[in-house]
């Protein structure tokens, strides 16, 4: 979908419900790529019905991601496809920087046991991910996928219902939605509809991406290699048992595929060699200047474009979906205040910008400098990697703590607030072993270092969730050590497992309850009375 397909802005007021109105949908998602489908599955788990509009009938024919981190694997778990993804994922050892002669300049290891309960880096084949997401979509009665259509317009974009116009073989149709999620890629019609523009972060290069299937003994390690050659920068990784990917910056008079990848193959190899896919892309670094207008939102490549050098393009989009969907579900189904939705862009945009800048810096490391400068860079990198702890620090999560805000009640610089809770294996009251998130469910959670005291139980009751002592979870000690290191007697976890607030060691309760109670309008019944909920929360916090 391109800008010229958007048509004039639609300012027609929403009609009153009646027999003549087209079937309404709570949320319309434009684009059935991994970000759009994951958003639909996350909303479905909270009882929100979605209609996904996709111009293609088959799987999404756009850039194919091959790497993900442990936080995103946790998001896929939240979407209900964690076990299926386990079957197609391959743990990776990390990242190596090579010089033009393929000598290792630096190595950044990634652990097989990350903070979120999964390997820190995993390789996968995106079509396989899309198939399991589509299968999950087909099993969900709250989700409907309409393929082979063309979205023609989105508007109005003020608070309230949004009209989406689309065309198929039967003509033009209208959907009235409670919200619209634009997951429609770099050429997003939704971005045009809300009047957003790109901010250029100054990186643009043409690369060729080659996916190969072969039984050859390919020279590789179980991770990602970045060849820092200013004349021919390249990226190489093993994706599956017999699947490999190469990426090369385009040059005039490009060589045949077999010649390009010859350094990784034995000179004598003459066996099967299948080029599964060869595509040229322009890698860009951009971020939209606005991600929301009323109930219309941008996610994924519609909101940001990331060069692929640190494997965060798809990861950033799935983080968008995880951050937004629980907030949107709370507003639509549990009486949450509209201001809750303002925190989506304020929380996600700085993260996306940071990932883009890291990717651009890696691109410079691969391509910047000639001869002497390249040699100097190699010596500096080699020396830096001998500094104790530096390689380990570089291999940590690419998702830093969230900045202080309405849903991040940070009062000191070093705090658990804004970070993710770890996810160990735990044992529930029924004796069943599971990952922590499976036990906590899809809502807020209160974890305590010791037996919860009465005022904390009252607050948890107001949220409609239990207060759980980590000692009752029978994990491997991870949670107790995490709370002790963070000097916290209790934490309030958001549905996306970000720490919203803490009870400091020796404290008596969460000190900022009044600040966020009016945003959540928390109640066990949908669409509560805001005044009643705020009073009940404040009363609970002071018992």
ROFI-802106 format. One line per field, with one value per residue (C-alpha): residue number from 1; y, z, x. Coordinates in steps of 0.001 Angstrom, whole numbers, plus 500000, padded with zeros to 6 digits. Layout:
nr <- c(NUM,...)
y <- c(Y,...)
z <- c(Z,...)
x <- c(X,...)
***
This chain:
nr <- c(1,2,3,4,5,6,7,8,9,10,11,12,13,14,15,16,17,18,19,20,21,22,23,24,25,26,27,28,29,30,31,32,33,34,35,36,37,38,39,40,41,42,43,44,45,46,47,48,49,50,51,52,53,54,55,56,57,58,59,60,61,62,63,64,65,66,67,68,69,70,71,72,73,74,75,76,77,78,79,80,81,82,83,84,85,86,87,88,89,90,91,92,93,94,95,96,97,98,99,100,101,102,103,104,105,106,107,108,109,110,111,112,113,114,115,116,117,118,119,120,121,122,123,124,125,126,127,128,129,130,131,132,133,134,135,136,137,138,139,140,141,142,143,144,145,146,147,148,149,150,151,152,153,154,155,156,157,158,159,160,161,162,163,164,165,166,167,168,169,170,171,172,173,174,175,176,177,178,179,180,181,182,183,184,185,186,187,188,189,190,191,192,193,194,195,196,197,198,199,200,201,202,203,204,205,206,207,208,209,210,211,212,213,214,215,216,217,218,219,220,221,222,223,224,225,226,227,228,229,230,231,232,233,234,235,236,237,238,239,240,241,242,243,244,245,246,247,248,249,250,251,252,253,254,255,256,257,258,259,260,261,262,263,264,265,266,267,268,269,270,271,272,273,274,275,276,277,278,279,280,281,282,283,284,285,286,287,288,289,290,291,292,293,294,295,296,297,298,299,300,301,302,303,304,305,306,307,308,309,310,311,312,313,314,315,316,317,318,319,320,321,322,323,324,325,326,327,328,329,330,331,332,333,334,335,336,337,338,339,340,341,342,343,344,345,346,347,348,349,350,351,352,353,354,355,356,357,358,359,360,361,362,363,364,365,366,367,368,369,370,371,372,373,374,375,376,377,378,379,380,381,382,383,384,385,386,387,388,389,390,391,392,393,394,395,396,397,398,399,400,401,402,403,404,405,406,407,408,409,410,411,412,413,414,415,416,417,418,419,420,421,422,423,424,425,426,427,428,429,430,431,432,433,434,435,436,437,438,439,440,441,442,443,444,445,446,447,448,449,450,451,452,453,454,455,456,457,458,459,460,461,462,463,464,465,466,467,468,469,470,471,472,473,474,475,476,477,478,479,480,481,482,483,484,485,486,487,488,489,490,491,492,493,494,495,496,497,498,499,500,501,502,503,504,505,506,507,508,509,510,511,512,513,514,515,516,517,518,519,520,521,522,523,524,525,526,527,528,529,530,531,532,533,534,535,536,537,538,539,540,541,542,543)
y <- c(500000,503384,506948,507516,504743,506486,508828,511897,512043,510672,512973,511373,510922,507383,506351,505206,501421,499951,497400,499393,499518,497203,494608,496523,495204,496240,496476,496486,495495,496477,494007,490275,490058,488698,491997,492289,488642,488669,491796,490025,486956,489087,490967,487714,486379,489397,488843,491578,490686,491724,491817,491675,493153,491901,492562,489220,485855,483910,484475,487942,488346,490999,490886,487639,487942,485139,486144,486953,487590,486101,488978,488429,484701,485622,487761,484798,482762,485439,485173,481435,480083,479669,475874,475813,478344,476257,473528,475760,477914,477276,478834,481002,481604,485336,487763,487858,490738,489536,491482,491265,488040,486533,486806,487304,490865,490629,488076,488798,485664,485174,482851,479903,480938,484544,486781,485954,482184,481510,481621,485238,484792,482273,481685,480763,480810,483534,481574,478879,481519,482948,479533,478805,482314,481819,478412,480010,482739,480134,478511,481786,482637,486287,486740,487067,487349,488879,488427,489605,493084,496639,499193,502501,504827,505262,508026,509931,509555,511332,509583,507386,504889,504861,504072,501787,501559,498600,496964,493358,491475,492321,496071,498625,498011,499925,498753,500834,500020,500928,501195,500666,499196,500061,497103,497762,498159,500825,502116,502409,503904,504231,506439,508742,508747,510131,512689,511178,511769,509999,511301,510222,508860,509020,505498,504089,501250,498691,495067,491670,488948,485315,482302,478974,475339,472988,469878,471306,471549,475313,477094,478719,478872,478698,482461,485552,486740,490380,490852,494352,494884,498419,497016,494158,494142,491021,489203,485432,483089,479539,479570,475873,472393,472984,476659,479582,483299,485700,489437,491560,495258,495758,496837,497517,494293,492014,488531,485309,483819,480888,483271,485537,482732,480841,481864,479812,476636,474051,474721,471097,471093,470403,468986,470218,473914,475532,479288,479471,483233,486111,489610,493136,495569,499139,499216,502462,504044,505986,506635,508176,511555,510427,506948,507723,509904,509229,505509,504943,503545,502652,499468,497747,498992,501508,503297,502584,501122,499461,498230,494491,494441,493690,491644,494002,494888,492317,492270,495982,495459,492624,494769,497419,494871,493658,497174,498454,495522,495172,498915,498943,495913,497631,500761,498811,496101,497195,500887,502113,505835,506983,508558,505032,504883,507933,505818,503578,506047,507611,504178,502515,505312,505852,502088,501868,504893,503339,500044,501928,503907,500708,499106,502163,502051,498393,499287,501837,499256,496987,499567,502606,503299,502278,500457,502059,503044,499514,498077,500503,499554,495878,496509,498663,496048,493242,495212,496238,492645,491773,494207,492071,492032,494163,491345,490131,493653,494017,490741,491777,492586,495213,496502,499027,500027,502202,505856,507168,507862,507280,503491,503499,504878,505320,507434,506541,505999,502378,500505,497483,499875,499920,496617,493204,490584,487435,484299,481125,477813,477664,475144,476148,475107,472242,470896,471636,472986,475897,479145,482060,483939,480910,480913,484690,484955,487978,490711,492633,490701,491443,489489,489724,488654,487322,486611,489538,491900,492939,496278,494599,491868,494576,496334,493077,492400,495793,494839,491505,489542,487538,488733,485928,485285,484189,481635,479797,479488,477023,478354,478041,481153,483565,485667,485975,487016,489492,491189,491283,492818,495403,496185,495521,493797,493656,494551,495435,493832,495132,492618,492915,491920,495348,496418,499318,500079,498598,498522,499380,497169,498077,499973,499553,499858,501199,504979,506139,504279,507479,508429,505395,504367,506881,505521,501920,502440,498970,496730,493161,494313,496012,499713,500595,503903,505800,507523,504261,502497,505288,505478,501718,501604,504473,502905,499532,501045,502598,499783)
z <- c(500000,499040,499851,496651,497591,500768,499036,500658,504436,505671,508142,507958,511481,512662,512109,514953,515257,513196,510519,507744,509459,508300,510877,513416,514898,518196,516625,512968,512193,508800,507761,508515,508978,512235,514068,513065,513764,517109,518118,517244,519312,522307,522128,521735,524973,526656,524992,522334,518871,515829,512065,510153,506656,504345,500644,500066,500187,501223,503759,504070,501133,502800,504367,506147,509700,510915,514478,517674,521291,524531,525291,521986,522627,525865,523823,521554,524695,525795,522398,522938,520440,522700,522543,518781,518313,520520,517879,515026,516877,516983,519788,518533,520271,519572,517234,515774,513953,511231,509148,505358,505648,507988,511063,514302,515628,518381,519757,521788,523346,524050,526796,526289,529526,529204,531662,530058,530315,526760,524832,524402,520620,518487,514737,512840,509393,509211,506947,509643,512282,510089,509570,513284,513921,511202,512651,516075,514448,512829,516235,517862,517559,518426,515290,511674,508730,505478,502688,499108,499912,499484,502241,500681,503652,507421,509231,511180,513544,516648,519856,519128,516416,513261,509766,507607,503918,501887,498522,497409,494455,495698,495811,498547,502224,505500,508971,512094,514653,518256,517266,514216,514361,511310,510846,507113,506632,505368,502759,505379,504343,508032,508591,505821,507236,510597,508963,510286,508515,508555,510554,508644,510901,508046,506884,503468,501634,499006,499961,498461,500738,499763,501433,500551,501299,501048,502631,502241,505200,505437,507450,510229,513927,515543,515544,513336,511506,510457,507923,508499,505039,503616,500083,500586,503959,504569,507151,507436,509698,509905,510104,510251,509814,506135,505758,505577,504938,503392,503033,500886,500175,496495,494119,490417,488474,491244,491240,490920,494188,494124,493838,496610,499146,498028,501143,503267,501126,500471,497047,496098,497002,494016,495662,496013,496344,496213,496221,498049,497787,496442,496977,496990,499741,500669,504364,505946,509405,510055,512767,512382,514074,515575,516275,517252,516378,518484,518272,515248,516004,514081,514833,513353,510060,509771,512785,512423,509970,511333,509421,510135,511608,515205,514307,515903,513053,513723,517440,517733,516026,518346,521331,519957,519893,523421,524843,523177,523290,527061,527372,524548,525994,529360,527820,525679,528134,531675,531868,531540,530964,527410,528745,529218,525447,525475,527142,524074,522018,524991,526093,522762,520620,522675,522611,518858,518266,520432,518495,515195,516347,517522,514139,512323,514516,513625,509964,510354,512026,509022,506301,507742,507230,504619,504915,507907,509609,509241,510695,513622,514241,514334,516963,519078,518972,519840,522800,523969,524021,526465,529029,531770,531474,528309,525970,528515,528863,525084,524956,527406,526510,523809,525684,528361,531285,530431,531336,534244,533332,534361,534305,535412,538953,539256,542180,542134,539357,540100,540585,539308,538091,534300,533910,533132,535787,535114,534113,535817,535939,538971,540690,541343,544189,542011,541780,538067,536769,534375,533300,535601,533122,532607,536316,536577,533606,531373,533934,536693,539370,542824,543865,547395,549043,552090,553096,551825,554536,554782,552925,550053,549858,549787,546894,544981,545615,544126,541046,540892,541203,543990,545909,545636,547800,545602,548243,547458,543781,544379,541616,541549,543689,540753,541968,545563,544373,541908,544601,547019,544405,543609,547318,547007,549373,546664,543010,540965,537528,534507,532118,529888,532923,533258,536894,537396,541039,544044,547802,548881,551468,554820,553198,553938,550556,547011,547491,544144,543980,543507,540467,538397,539873,537766,534594,535215,536740,538049,538710,538128,535994,532605,532220,535941,537562,537611,540898,542661,541435,542353,545875,546374,545266,547473,550431,549765,549620,553069,555105)
x <- c(500000,501408,500548,498640,496220,495141,492719,491215,490992,487675,485920,482478,481076,480497,476859,474678,474559,471780,470883,472596,475998,478776,479771,481922,485162,486751,490226,491273,494861,496252,498940,499219,502970,504423,503847,500183,499361,501187,499267,495997,496942,497941,494629,492694,494175,492574,489204,489523,488214,490252,489911,493202,493247,496006,496513,498289,496553,499656,502413,503912,506375,508556,512082,512780,514115,516381,517341,515497,516426,515152,512781,510995,510790,509027,506610,505866,505232,502741,501062,500551,503111,506151,506334,505813,508594,510912,510672,511892,514461,518198,520303,523182,526509,526607,528372,531879,533520,535904,538410,538649,540698,538081,540291,538355,538701,536105,533671,530538,529099,525405,524181,521854,520109,519000,517163,513806,514201,515402,518698,519782,519919,518044,518066,514901,513314,510643,508233,508109,507317,504579,502998,502773,501391,498771,497867,497365,495287,493034,492464,491418,487696,488459,490603,489502,491910,490674,493223,493357,492083,493359,492938,491933,491532,491736,489876,488776,491701,490406,489373,486392,485571,487696,486440,488577,487720,488914,488254,488072,486579,483072,483653,484240,483543,483726,484691,484130,486802,487464,491148,493369,496872,498971,501321,501560,505275,507645,505180,502454,499143,498326,501356,500176,496653,497796,500088,503320,506630,509975,512917,516016,518798,521311,521997,521093,522841,521889,522528,521790,520404,521009,519390,521010,520244,523224,524719,528215,530563,530195,532890,530936,530309,526889,526436,526588,529699,530064,532857,534244,535664,535207,535425,532957,531214,529171,527054,526842,524880,523623,519828,518936,520329,521099,520039,522456,522179,524670,524255,526618,526690,525988,528730,528890,529340,528073,529620,527597,526347,528781,531755,530467,530193,533306,535313,532909,533012,535663,537264,536642,532938,530698,527566,523972,523597,520166,519645,516318,516029,518109,516725,518074,517121,517867,518762,517568,517534,514339,511785,508320,507899,504576,503229,499652,496704,493623,492915,495189,498656,501820,503765,506808,508231,505392,506942,510671,513205,516326,519388,519693,523198,522135,519033,516510,514126,511404,512273,511455,508105,507130,508104,505732,502902,503615,503766,500591,498184,497815,497191,494663,492858,492668,491133,488662,487669,488490,487749,491333,491817,492605,495817,497142,497610,499896,502580,502964,504994,506783,508039,508720,510116,513326,513966,513471,515711,518454,518293,518513,521557,523281,522596,523976,527097,527578,527158,529932,532155,531644,532160,533983,537681,540226,543563,545338,542082,540773,543972,543805,540166,541128,543820,541487,538717,541127,542485,539020,537815,540598,539151,537523,533763,533520,532494,529947,528541,528259,526344,523640,520080,519552,516513,517549,515297,512318,512600,510534,506921,503297,503783,507420,507574,511336,512546,516226,518740,519542,516317,514428,511720,511536,513395,511951,511370,513417,511542,512781,510999,508685,506399,502794,500507,499273,502829,503090,506407,506067,507651,506871,504650,502429,501682,501162,498775,498157,497570,499359,501227,502632,505732,507068,510319,508431,504844,502694,501482,497769,497982,499821,497184,494522,496228,496582,492895,492045,494025,492231,495493,497161,500184,502745,505777,508684,509662,506401,507308,510144,512374,516169,516666,516655,513730,514949,518411,516887,514776,517712,520033,517347,516826,513114,510699,508020,507512,504446,504734,502863,501275,504358,506507,508109,508524,506116,506940,508720,508382,511946,513613,512111,509232,505548,503853,503972,504315,502837,499526,497533,499619,498637,495262,493359,495009,494026,490570,491183,488190,487169,484241,484670,483887,483914,483111,486446,485667,484799,487917,490314,488903,489092,492728,493752,491999,493655,497122,496868,495390)
***
